[in-house]
Amino acid sequence: MEFISTRGFSDSVSFTEAVSQGLAPDGGLYLPCQFPDLSRNFDRWENLAYDELCFEFFKFFATDMDTSVLQGCIEKAYQNFSVDEVAPLVSITDKWQVLELFHGPTLAFKDFALQLLGNLYEAQIERTGKSLTILGATSGDTGAAAISGLVGKEGVEVFILYPNGKVSPLQERQMTCTGASNVYPLAIEGTFDDAQKTVKEIFADLSFREEVGLSAVNSINLARILAQSVYYLYAWLRLDPSLRQTTSFIVPTGNFGNVFAGWLLTKMNVPIHEFRVATNQNDVLHRLFNSGEYSLSEVCPSLAPSMDIQVASNFERLLYFMMDQDTDKVREVMHSFGHQGRYCFDDFMPVGFSSSRASDDEIPSLISQVWERHQYLVDPHTACAFKDLDPHQSCIVLATAHPAKFPSVYENAQIEIPTSAVLESLLSVEPIKYEVGVDADAVRSFILQKLAK
């Protein structure tokens, strides 16, 4: 299968090329040229284990990989999850279920994609003999999961930018307490959006990309999106067939990658009823879905820091389909938004979406309500998904992180603070981080300095 850029100025590439490049040379995001029809496989796939389903799914896309190598990458990716089912589906009412995505090594949904991506990178290095420099930006969980998936791997150097003081203390420790010599957590002054902008600027420097073998771990990398599509399919196949076409997915989201991964299945004839985009007070997506205006505003630090984002990078992928795959129109919108910080759509009505917004004042009470009514403890990001949730609507809420990653929130909710042995072990380790200017020149200089060591 071939993959094309949303902006239309780059040649189509194979799966392994799309993975290694991350961002297309024209600044666009890769998407498949065509989509398989998965509907003919539903009966055969219903009872597959998670890694087996993932392998069957990826075989449609990773057509330039040896199938035994692909299978090995996938099987290894999910060996370090703490539960056998990998992504358990838990009923909390007769209508509501929770898809628990926090049983991976770093206790967040990002592990599903980044454990696999790390193995795909390792296979690429073995195949080509070329080292890789991995660059990413994080609002908290991506950095920890990327580092976990790449820590200690030969031929890989990892540079992760994050906003200093704007991730939870335990999220920061997950990035800065690995002790690995190939990992560089870069604390920048600013927001996640500043970090992501710097990453994209560096990727636009094609000579630098070639010089250091640069690749991306953020959800701009298509392999991450496809890996996340699998847990939606896994949960959907476990529904009673009578409920499959009436059940909505409720998705805490900031960068739009997680919810887009689910929506992409609808292009493969998986008839999912609806996706609700659940935002925190940094509500660029909620405003977009309610007004048709995609506009920047100031990032406000929140109790759900992984969603403290105003530039939803993956919206460009949905935009490509909204514009009927017209890359000229995609470029026009992205150019206007990049220069003016806003774009107003006429008749903005993407089918299959709704949205909600939860403020910081509401998050502790939402946590308390879910606990008191259902004896189920959610983290602050997942709590946003319960805002205005219809008790009569069949839905699956995505639980994106383990509550123990955000202990201070539970003091406000007057609930006993949850713990995790994995996180507690980090408290005795001395953190190592590097403070670097947010501008692209400073980051490039730092990377070259460390690669020359």
N, C-alpha and C positions, 0 to 999 in steps of 0.2 A: 504494500500500500504506500501511496505517496502522500505527503503533507504539504500544505500551501500556507502562505502568509495572509493574514487578514488585510494587509495593505497592498498586496498585488505586485510588488516590485522585486520580489525574490524568487529564484527558481524553486520548483518543488523539490522536496528532499525525502529520503527514506526515514523510517522510524528512528534508527540509531543516529542518523544525522540530526534529526529534530531534537533528540534527547541531548546530544553533545553540544548543540548550539544554544539551546534554551530559547533565546530571543532571535527572531529572524533578522538577517542583515539589514532589512529595510525598516526595522523597528517594530514590525508587526508580530502577531502571535500565531503560532502554527495551529492548524486544524486539519483533520483528515479530508482528503479529496472527495471521498465518498463514505457512506456508512453501511455497515452490514445490517441485515434484517435479523434481529435476535429472536423474534417471536417464534420461529420454528424450533427453537431450542428450549423453550420454557419447560416442557415436560421432562426433558432429559436432564436439565440443570437443577431442578427443584431440590434435590437431596444431596447436592455436592457439598463437600467441605469448602471452607472459605478459600483456601489456596488452590483447590481444584477449579472452582468457579473463576478465580482470577486468571488462571492459566488459560482456560477455555476462552475467556473474554479477550485476553491480550493476543492470542493467536491470530485474531482478525487484523490486528494493527502492527505487531512487531514481525512483519513478514520477512524482514531481512536478517532476522536472528535465527540461529540454530535452535530448534525447538527444545532440545535437551538443555541447552544453556539457559534459555528463557525459563524453563520449568525449574531449574536449579535456583535461579535468582528469586523466583516467586516463593518457592518452598522455604528457602532460607530467610526470606523477609519476615515471615510470620511465626518463626520458631520461638522468638523471645517475647511473645505476648503472654500475659499472665493467666489467660483463660483459654481453654481448648477451642471454644466456639469463635474466638477472635473478635467477633462483633455481635454480642448477645442482644437479642430483642426482648425487652422486659415490659410486661403489661402493668400499667399502674391504675387504669380504669378499664371498663369494658369497651371504651372507644380510643383511649390513648395508650400508645406504646412508646418506649424510649429505646433508641438504638445507641447502645453504649460503645463509644469510640475512643475510650480512654484507657484501654488495657495494654497498650504498647509500652515500650521501654521508657518513654518520656511522659506518659500519662496524658496524651493529647491526640486528637484525630490526625494530626500531621504525620504520625508514625506510619499510618497505612501507606502513604505515598513515599515517604522519605527513607524508610527501611528498604523498600524496593528500589528506589532511585539510586541509593548507595551501591546496591548490588549490580545494577545496570552499568553504573560508572566503572565498577571493578571489572566487569566482563569486558567493557570497552577497552580499558587499559591493557588487559591481557591479550585482546585481539589485535590492537594497533601498536602496542609498545610505547604509546605517547602518554606522558603525564597530563594531569588535569588540574586547573586552578578553579575552585568552586567559589562563586561569589553570590551572596544573597543578602536580603534585608529582612528584618523580622520585627513584629510587634510583640513578640514573646515566644509563642510555641513553635513557629517554623524554625527558628534558630536552634533551639534545643533538639528538635527532631532531626534536623539536617546534620547537626554535629554528631548525634547518636548514630545516624546511619553511615557516617563517613569516618568516624574517629578511628585512628590507627591504620586506615587502609593505605597500602603502599601506592605511591604515584599520585596521591591526592593531597592538595593543600587547601584548607577551608578558611574563608574569610566571611564573617557574618557581621553586618552592620545592625546596630539596634539603638533606639533612643535612650540615652543615659537617664536613669531615674524614672523612666516611664514604662517599665515592665515590672512585674511583681518580683520581689526579692528572690523567691524560689525559682522563678523562670530564669532570672539572671544567673543564679548559681548553677542551674543545669547547663548553661553555656560556658561558664567561667571556671568550673571546678572539675574539668575532665582530666587534667594533667597530661593531655595529649600534645605531642610536639607538632602535629600537623594542623592544629586548630587555633584560629585567631579571632576572638570575639572583639569587635571594634565598637566601642561606645562613642556615639556621636551626640553633639548638642543639637537638638531639634526633635522632629517627630518621625514616625515611621514613614510618612509620605516624603519627608526630606531624604531619608535613607534610600527609599525605593527610587526616587528621582535620580540620585547619585548613581545607583546601580545601573539604571537604564542608560544614563549618559556614558558610563564606562563601556557598556555593551555596544553603544553606538560607535565607539572607537575601534573600527574593524582591525586596524594594524595591531593594536594592543591585544585584542581578543586572540588573534593569530599567534602573537609573540608568546603569550603565557598559557595558551590552551584554555581559554575561559569558558565556563559553563555555568548555568543558573540553576539554583534549587528552589527559587520561588515558584508560585503557581503560574508564572509565565511559561514554565516548562510543561509541555503538553503531557509528558509521562506522569506528572503529578495529578493532572486533571483526570486522565484515564484511570489511574490507580484508585482515585476517590470515587469514580463512577461505580466501581465494583461493589462497594458496601451498600449503595442504594439498591443495586440489582439484587444483592444477597438478601436484604431485608424485604424487598418487594416480593421475591419468590417465596418467602416464608409466610406471607399473608395467605389467608384463605382466599382461593380464587374469586369468591364472590365479593371480596373487599378490595381487590387490586385496583379497580378503576374508579373507586370512590375515596381512596385514602390519600391524604395530603402529607407531604414532608414539610416539617417546620425546621428551618435551618438558621441558626445563629451565624451571621456572616458580616464581614467587613470589606474584604477584598473581592468578593463575588466568586472566588474560585470554587468554594465548596458547593454552593448552590448550583453553579453552572455545571459542575461535574454530574449532578443528578439530572438536570434538565437535558444534558447532552444525550441521555438515554432515550429521550422522546424522539430523537432523530434516528433511532435504531428500532423503532416500532415497539417500544416499551410504553404502554398507555398509562402513564402516571397522571393522577387527577390534577394536582396543583403543587406548587412550591411557594411557601411563605418565607419571604426574606425578613428575618428578625434582626433588627439593628439595636444598638445601644443609643446613647445620646448623640453620638457621631453618626448622624442619620442621612448621609448623602444618598443612600440607596432608597430609603423610605421616602425621602422627598422626591426622588426621581420617579418612583412608581406611583406617587400620588399627584404630582404636578406636571410631569414630563420635562422638568428642568434638572439637568445634570450640572451642579454648580458646587464650587469649593466654598467651604467656610472654615473657620478656625478649628483645629483639633482640640477637643476638651478632654484631658485625662479623666479616665473613668474607672469604675470598679470592675469593668470587663475590658482590660487593656489590650487584649489581642484583637479587639474590634475597633480600636482607636485609629481609624483610617478615614480619609476623605477622598482619596483617589483610588477607586475600585478597578484595579488593573484588568481584571478578567471581564469587565463589562464590554470591552472591545470585542471579545469573542461573540457575545450575544448580539452586539451591534451588527456584526458581520451578517448574521442571519436576519436581523430586523431590516437591514438594508438590501435584502434579497441577494446577498453575496456580491454586492457592487462595491468593489474595493476603492473606487474613486470616491464614493460617498463616505466610506469608512474613514479614508484619509482626511476628507473635508471636516468631518465631525471632530476627529482627534486633533487636527490642526487648530480648529477654532477653540476647542476646550483647552488645549495646551497654551494658547496665547491669551485667551480671555478669561479662563477659569470657569467658564459656563457654556452650556449649549442647551437651547430650548427645542424640544421636539414637538412637531405638530401631530396631534392625535396619537400620543404615545400610549399604546395599549398592547404590550406584549402578552400573548395568550399564555395562560397557565401560571401566572404569578400574582401574588398579593404581598403585602408588607405590613410590618408593625414596628413600633419604637418603644423602648423602655429606658427611662431616665435613671440616673444614679439613685435618686430618691426612691424609685420603685423596685430596684433590684433586690435589696434586703427583704422587702415585704413579699416579693414573688418567691424568693427562696423559702421564707417561712411558710407561706401558703402551701407550696408543694409539699413541704415536709409535714405540716400539720394535717393536711387533708389526705395525703397519699403515702406518708412515711417513706418518702423518697428524697434523697439529698442531691441537689443540683449545684453545679458551679455557677458563677455569676454570668457567664456567657450563655449557658443553657437556660438560665432563669429568664433571659430576655425572650426566649421562644414561647414561654407560657403567658406572655402578655396578651390579654383578650382572646385566649384560646377557647374555641367553641366546645363546650362539653358534649355536644351531640354530634360533632364531626369526627369521623374516623381519621386518625392522624398518627404519624411517627415523628417524634421529636428527636433531633440529633443531639446527643450529649457529647459535647466536643472536648471536654477536659475534666480531669479528676478534681473534685472539690478541694482536696488538700493543697493544691497549687496556689490557693488564694485565701489563706487562713484569716486575714484581717476582716474579710467580708462577713464572716460568721459571727464575729463579735457584734457587729451592727444588727445582725439578724437574730441575736440572742439564742444562738444554737451552738452546741458544743463544737469546738474547732476540730475538723477532720484531720487525720494524719496519714502519712504514707511512709513506710520504712525506706522506700527508694529515695524519697526527698529528705528524710531525716538524716540519712547517711552523708548528704552533701554539707551539712552544717559544720562538720569537723574538718572540711577541706578548705585550704587557702585559695580564694579566687584569684584568677589571673585575667586581666582585661587590658585593652589598649585604647587609649583615648586619642582619637584621630579627627581631624577636621572633616566636616561633612562634604566639602567640595571634592569633585572627582579627581583633581590633581593630587590632593593629599592622600586619597585612598590608593590611587595608582602608584604613587611613590612608595607607600607603605608595602604594597604587595610586592613590588620589584625588590625592595630591600630584603624582605623575608625570603623570597624565592632565591635570592643570591647567597643565602647563608651557607 
